[in-house]
Amino acid sequence: MPALAEAFATQSTWCAQAGAPLYAELLRGMAHNLAQGGIVAALCSGYEDAPASAVLHIRLLAGLHEIVLAGHAPELEPYYPSVGGQGDRAGVWPVAQSVLTEHADRVRAWLDVVPQTNEVGRSVGLAVGLVTAVAMTGRRRVRLLQPGASAGLHLLVDDYWIEGQGWAWGPSWSPVRMPGAVTGTLPMMPAGVIDDLSRVVNIVERRGCDVAPVDVRTAAGRRRLQAFIWPEAQVRHERLAEALEIAQADPPVVDRADAADWLEQQLSRPADDDVVTVVWSSITLQYLDKGARQRISALIARARDRMPVVQVGLESSGSHYLAPPQLALDGRPIGSSPPHGLPLTLGPVGTLGR
């Protein structure tokens, strides 16, 4: 599996540069193991021709992390800060190799799991998109639709506190706090702006879909989301835990469905005249094939003939670990961010008004 081994080695270098030294060390070991035909090669058997967008390395690392989070690999816990370890890297690969061998079936099942971080930091892009959509259309009532919603945490964006330059979004009491989250000037500002920008956006309906929705009310569901976060990323783990506390009280609706089929059904439902429909996606479209992406674009275009629809996306043209995501409204870029959404940098754009 030389091509796969090379891809794992490339990702190891990237992780070392991006502040994930534990994963850099594990991927280095996995790459060598792949080249030697070891347990990682056995786990990846049948996936040799998977496209780069399948990010097999992320799936394997998440499967291993989930075993640690579930308490089934105490010998790995000293290496994982997410369970109180010190994050030492030296000597981790032989231990991980043994765990992968012992739990091979459990780890292999993760190769069929599309990455689902539901990274809360990316909600910052949604908040900016909602404010801009309201300003563009003059409609404050919003129907929010999210294909690829995972557990639906982004659908709770108005429960999070986000700080921009000279403005804030969300309730001051929120445990999910993202100070300094946005730099640059908002493209458009709604009339009657107040201190809390979320109060100029009234989300009257929120709904998502996913091919494998995550139930935040279960320990297994919460672990699935935690497993996709780097063990060293303590702030991200804390932010996810706080968002999960909010979500468990009143989980958003996430249907089990294909993204394009679901969106066609949702957009076929009429909305009130004073409602703008916002279709939001976050690091989702890259996992869909070209036909599905084209179909989604066509569905949104047709829906605009009947009602106000704004497409907001924080998406990348390639693997989100190799190409920075761009925040765009109806295909027009208005900003960019690191892979996990923070900080969002807004830049000069052309006229967004209709």
N, C-alpha and C positions, 0 to 999 in steps of 0.2 A: 504494500500500500504506500508506495513512495509519494504519490501526490498528496494523500491525506496526511502523511507524516510531515511533509513540507508545510502544509497549511497549519498544522498544530504548532510547528516551530515558529512560523510567522506570527501566530497569535501569542505565543510565549513572549516574543520580543515586544509586541504591542502592549501586553499586560505589564511588563517590566517598566515600560515608559509611562504607562497610564496610572501607576500607583496601586497595582495589584500584584505584589511580589510573590505571594503564596501561589496564586494561579499561574504566574510565570514559571515558577519552579515545577508545579504539577504538569503543566503543558510541555515543558522541556522533557520531563520523564515520559509523558505519554507519547510524544513524538518519537523518542528513541525506542520505546516499547513497540510502537506501530511498525517501525522499520525492522525490528527484530522478530516480528510475528508473535508477540506475547499476548497477554490478556486483553490489552486495548485493541489489538488487531482482531481478536476473537469477538469482542463486543461489537466492533464495527463491521464485522463480516456481513455482506449484503448491502452495506451503505457506501461502498467504495465510490460509486458514481453519483452520490448525493451532491447537489449543487452547493456552491459556497454559501448561498442564502440559507441553507439548512442549519448552518452553524453547529455542526455535530459536537465541536469542542465545548460549546456552552451547555449543550444537553448533558454531556458526560459529567462536566463539572457540577452541574446542578444536581444530577442524580447522586453524586458522591456527597455533596453538601447536605442533601436531604437525609441521607443515612446518618450523618453526623448530628443534624438537628433533631432527628428522631431518637437519638441516644443509642444507636446500634453500633457505633464505632468509637468507643471511649478512647482507644489508642490514638485516634486522630484529633481528639478534642484539644490537646495542648497546642496544636498548630492553628486552630480556627478561632479568631477573635469573636466571631458571632456566637460562640458558646462559652466565652470566657477565657479562651486560650491566649497566649502571648504573641501568637503570630510568627513564631520561629519557623524558618524555612528549611534549615539544614536537616537533611535526613528524612524529609516528609515523603519523598516519592516511594521508597521501599515499603513504608507503612501503608500508603495509599494503594499501592499495587496489591498488597495482601488483602485489603478491604474490598477492592474491586473484584478480586478472585472469589472471595467468600460470598459476596452479595451480587454476583454477576447477573442473575436473572432480574433482580430489582433495578440494577443500573441500566441494563439493556432496555427495560421498559421505558426509560426516559428518552431513548433515542426517537421514540414516536411522539414525544411531547414538544409542541411548538413553544419556544421560549415565551414565558408569560411573567415578566417582571411587574407589569402594571405600575411602572416607576412613577411614584407620586410627583416627583419633580417635574415631569412633563406636563402636569396639569397647569403649570404656569403659562405654557403656550396656548392652552385652551382658554384660560381666563382672558388673555390678551385678544384672542380670536373672538370671543363672545362680545367683549366690549366694542371691538371694531365692527362686528356684524350688526350690532344694535345701532351704532352710529351710521353705518352705511344705509341701513334700511329704514331707520326711524321707528322700528318696532322693538319694544322692550320685552315682549313676551316671547319666550324661546322654547321650541321643541328641540331637544338635544338627542341626537342619534349617534351611536358609536359602534361601528363594526369592529370586530377584534377587541372587544372590551375586557376580556379576561374576567376579573372579578368585579369590574365596574367601578373601580375606585375613582377614576377620572370623572365619572358622572356625579360625584359628590363635590365638585370643584368649588361650589359656593359655600362649603363648610370649611375651606382652608384659608389661612391668612397669608397673603402674598404681598410683598413690598416692591414697588417700583420707584422711579425717581420722581418724588413729589406726589406720589399717590400710593394707595393701598387697596387691596381687594380682600373681602371676606371678614368674618366676625373677629373682633379683637380677642374673644375668649378661646378661639380655636387652638387645640393642642398641636395642630399641624401648622407650623410657622416657617415661612420661607423668606427671611429678611434678605434684602439686596438681591432679589431674584431676577430683576429685570433692569437692564441698562438701556439708555436710549429713549427716544420719544415715541409715545403711542401714535400710530398712523392717523387715527381719528378719535375724537373724544365726543361722547354723546352729550346732548344738551342737558342742562340741569345737573351737572356733575356734582357729586357730594364726596365726602371723605372716603367712604367705602364704595368703591366702584361696583362691587357685586350687587349693590342695591338698585343700580340702574338696569340690571339684567334679572328678569323674572323667569326662571326656568319652570314652565308649567307642565312639562312632560320630559322625562329622561328615561332612555331605554338603550340597551346594548345587545350585542350578540357575540357569540364566540363558538368555534367548533368544539371547544372543551371548556365550558364556563367553570370558574373556580368558586366554590361555596365558602365564603369567608366565615361562616358559622361553624365550620368543622376545623379540627386541629390539622388534619391532612391538607385541607385547602390553604390554610394560613402558611403551613410549611412549604407548600409548593411555591408560593410567592416569595417567601424568604430565601428559598434555595437558589433562586436565580440572581440574588444579589451577592456581590463579592463579599467574602467573609470579613475583609478588612474595612468595608465601607460602613462604619458604625453610624454615621449620620443618616445614611439611607435606610439602614435597619430600624433606627429609631423613628424616622418619618413614616415608614411603612407600618410599624406597630401602632403608631398614633392614628393613622388613617384606618387601620383595621378596627380599632376601637370604635370609631365613628360608624364604620360600615356595618358592624355586627348589630348595632341597635336598629338599623332599618336598611337592610341590604338593597341596593338598586336592582332592578330587573335586568337580567342578562339571559337572553334566549339562547338555546343551543341550536345553531343554524349556520349555514353557509353565508358568508358576508354579502355576496351579490344577491342571492335569493331573498335574504332577509331585508336588505335595503329596498329591493323592488316592492316588497309587501308593505314596508313602512311608508315609503313615499307615495304609494297608491292611496293612502288615507288622506283625506283633505284636512287642512289646518284652518283655523279661524283667520279672518282677514288681517287681524292685528298680530299674528304670530309669524315669526321667522323660524324656519327649520334650519338648524345647524348640524351638518354632518361632520363629525370629528373623527380623526384617526391619528394614532401615534405609533410610529415604528411598526406599522401593520402591513401596508401595501407591498413592501418588499417580500413578504412571505406569500403573496398571491401570484398566480401566473399572469402572463400578459393579457390573456383573454378576460380574466376576472377583473383586472384593473380597468381595461377598456370598457367592460360592461358597467362597472360602477360609475365611470365618468359619463357614459351615455345616459344612465338612469338619472343622475343629478341634472344633466342638461335638459332632459325631457321634463323633469319635475318643475324646472324654472318657468316653463310655459304656463304653469297652473298656479304657482305660489312662490313667495320669496324663499329661496334656498341659498345658503352660503356654505361652501365646503372649506373646512379648516383642517389643516394637517401639519403635523410635525413629523416629517418623513425624510428619508435619505434615499439617494439614488442608488446606493449599494448597501453592503453590510453596514449596519449602524456603528460597528466598531472600526470601520475603515473610512467612512465618509460622514462628515458632520451633518446632522439633520437640519433641515430648513423649515421654518414656520411659514406657511403660505396660506393665503385666502384666495379661493377660486383660482389656484395655480400661480398666483402672484406672490413671490417671496417678500416677506416683510421683516425677517430676522433669522437668526440661527442660534444654535446652542451646542454644547457638548452632548455626547450620547445620552446622558441621563437627564437632560433638560435644563440644568442649572449651571451657570446663569444664562438667561435668554438675552441675547443682544439684538436690539431692534435697529434697523438701518433705514436710510432714505429709500422711499418707494415712490412710484408714480401715483396718479390719482386713483383712489379706490372707489369713489362714488359711482353710482349707476347712472 
